[in-house]
Structure formats: C-alpha cells, structure tokens
C-alpha cells in the first residue's frame, strides 16, 4: 500500500510520521520552535528521503511558538546563527 505508515519518530518537541513519499509533523504543545528544532527536522528529512522529493504535512493541532527569524534558516543555514 502506497500510504502505509513506515515509522513514527518521537522527539522531545515533535512527532514525525514517516510514509513512503511524505511526512506528517506534529509540533508538541508549548514548544518554542527555533533554529535547533529546524535543524533537527531537516536532519530527519535528509535521513528519511536522501536525494528524493517528498511531501510534508504540518499537523498544527497544538499551540507553540515559532521564532520569526528562523523562517529562513532552511534556505540559508547561516541566517540564524
């Protein structure tokens, strides 16, 4: 089956459901999402889908805070340092 759940990666700030062609991320309640969290999620992306296109669904069911200066970190890793 194409959309079969392969595994769940449960980190201290996020739960990530991994499927063959996409991920579903659920940031946990009360998290302050900043550079270190973004870098950690990007590592999961690289480990799960090396050199492969994939989809990402953000399951935004909890209240959490995102550092607004961190939004460009994925495009330029030196932006948030």
N, C-alpha and C positions, 0 to 999 in steps of 0.2 A: 504494500500500500504506500502511495506517494507521501501522504501526510502523517506517517506514523511517528510518534514521539520517540526519539532516539535516547535522550537522557535529559536530566534536569541538573543544572549546575546551580548550587545554592551557596551564594557568597554572603558575607555579612550585610551587604547593602542592596543586593539584588538577587532575584531568582530568574534563571535563564532556561527556558525550554528550548531544546535543540531538536529540530526536524531536518529532514534531508536537504531542503532548499531554503529554509528560513529559521529565524529565531524569534521567540517572544520573550521580551524582558519585562519584569515587574519590579520596579524600584520599591523598596520597603518603606513603611511608614516612618516619617520623621527624619529621613536621611538628608544630609546636606551633600548634594552631588557636586563634586569639584574635580579638579584635574586628575587626582589619583584614581577616582572612580571611573572616569572616562578612559584613562589609560588601561585600567584593568579590563573594562569591557572590550576595548579594541584588541587586547591580547586574546580574549575569548574568540572574537571574530577571526583573528588570524589563525588561531589553533584549530577552529572548527571548519573553516572554509578557506584553506590556503589557496590563493590564486584562483578563486572561484566566486562568481557572482552569487549573491544570496539576498533574501528579503529580511526586513526587520520590522516587527510589530512591537510598539511600545504599549503595553497594557497599563494604562495610567489610572489605577484604582485607589492609590494611596496618596496622602499629602506628603510632599517632600519639597525641598528647596534646591534649585539649580543656581550655581554661581554664574551670573550672566557673562562674565569674562571667559568662561570655559567653553562657550558655544563654538568657538573657532579652533579649539585645540586639536580636533580631528583633522583639520585642513593644514594646520601649521603647528607641529608639536612644541615649538619654541614660544608660541604666543602666550602661554600661561605660566611660563617659568619666571 
